[in-house]
């Protein structure tokens, strides 16, 4: 979004404002990079903990999905029928466009 804003400024030929926006963008990117590096260097254990938290959440979510969707043949039929309907409709849209 910021790139589109800066590109639209270049069309207006306002060089001072354009250079100020570019300088601000570089400064904010540098501050974010430096703060991330400081966080990783000082607290090195935060990244493995974050990965463990994300992966355990994903495993719990997958177990819930398996329990709900694959517990009954009715759910499996609904999922397969939904996929078939999507395929048929997408083919129908391709025919209409041609």
C-alpha positions as CSV (number, residue, x, y, z in Angstrom):
1,X,0.0,0.0,0.0
2,X,2.8,2.4,0.9
3,X,4.5,1.6,-2.5
4,X,1.4,2.6,-4.4
5,X,1.2,5.8,-2.4
6,X,4.8,6.6,-3.1
7,X,4.4,5.8,-6.8
8,X,1.4,8.1,-7.0
9,X,3.5,10.8,-5.5
10,X,6.1,10.5,-8.1
11,X,3.5,11.3,-10.8
12,X,2.9,14.6,-9.1
13,X,6.5,15.6,-9.3
14,X,6.8,16.6,-5.7
15,X,10.4,15.5,-5.1
16,X,10.9,16.9,-1.6
17,X,7.8,15.1,-0.2
18,X,8.8,11.9,-2.1
19,X,12.3,11.9,-0.6
20,X,10.9,12.5,2.9
21,X,8.5,9.6,2.5
22,X,11.3,7.3,1.2
23,X,13.5,8.4,4.1
24,X,10.7,7.6,6.6
25,X,10.1,4.2,5.0
26,X,13.8,3.3,5.3
27,X,14.0,4.5,8.9
28,X,10.9,2.5,9.9
29,X,12.2,-0.7,8.2
30,X,15.6,-0.2,9.9
31,X,14.0,0.2,13.3
32,X,12.0,-2.9,12.8
33,X,15.0,-4.9,11.7
34,X,17.2,-3.7,14.6
35,X,14.5,-4.3,17.2
36,X,13.9,-7.9,15.9
37,X,17.6,-8.6,16.0
38,X,17.9,-7.3,19.6
39,X,15.0,-9.4,20.6
40,X,16.5,-12.5,19.1
41,X,20.0,-11.9,20.5
42,X,18.9,-11.0,24.0
43,X,16.1,-13.5,24.3
44,X,17.1,-16.4,22.1
45,X,14.6,-18.8,23.7
46,X,11.6,-16.8,22.4
47,X,11.7,-18.2,18.9
48,X,11.7,-22.0,19.8
49,X,8.9,-21.3,22.3
50,X,6.9,-19.5,19.6
51,X,7.4,-22.3,17.1
52,X,6.4,-24.9,19.8
53,X,3.3,-22.9,20.5
54,X,2.3,-22.6,16.9
55,X,2.9,-26.2,16.1
56,X,1.0,-27.5,19.1
57,X,-1.9,-25.3,18.2
58,X,-1.8,-26.6,14.6
59,X,-1.8,-30.2,15.8
60,X,-4.7,-29.5,18.1
61,X,-6.6,-27.8,15.3
62,X,-5.9,-30.8,12.9
63,X,-7.1,-33.3,15.6
64,X,-10.3,-31.3,16.0
65,X,-10.9,-31.2,12.2
66,X,-10.3,-35.0,12.0
67,X,-12.6,-35.7,14.9
68,X,-15.4,-33.6,13.5
69,X,-15.3,-34.2,9.7
70,X,-14.1,-37.8,9.6
71,X,-16.2,-39.1,12.4
72,X,-19.2,-39.7,10.3
73,X,-19.7,-40.8,6.6
74,X,-22.2,-38.1,6.2
75,X,-19.6,-35.4,6.7
76,X,-17.3,-37.1,4.1
77,X,-20.2,-37.2,1.6
78,X,-20.9,-33.6,2.1
79,X,-17.3,-32.6,1.6
80,X,-17.0,-34.7,-1.6
81,X,-20.2,-33.4,-3.0
82,X,-19.1,-29.8,-2.2
83,X,-15.9,-30.4,-4.2
84,X,-17.8,-31.9,-7.1
85,X,-20.1,-28.9,-7.2
86,X,-17.2,-26.5,-7.2
87,X,-15.5,-28.4,-10.1
88,X,-18.7,-28.4,-12.2
89,X,-19.4,-24.7,-11.5
90,X,-15.8,-23.7,-12.4
91,X,-16.0,-25.6,-15.7
92,X,-19.3,-23.9,-16.4
93,X,-17.8,-20.5,-15.8
94,X,-14.9,-21.3,-18.1
95,X,-17.3,-22.3,-20.9
96,X,-19.3,-19.0,-20.5
97,X,-16.1,-17.0,-20.7
98,X,-15.0,-18.6,-23.9
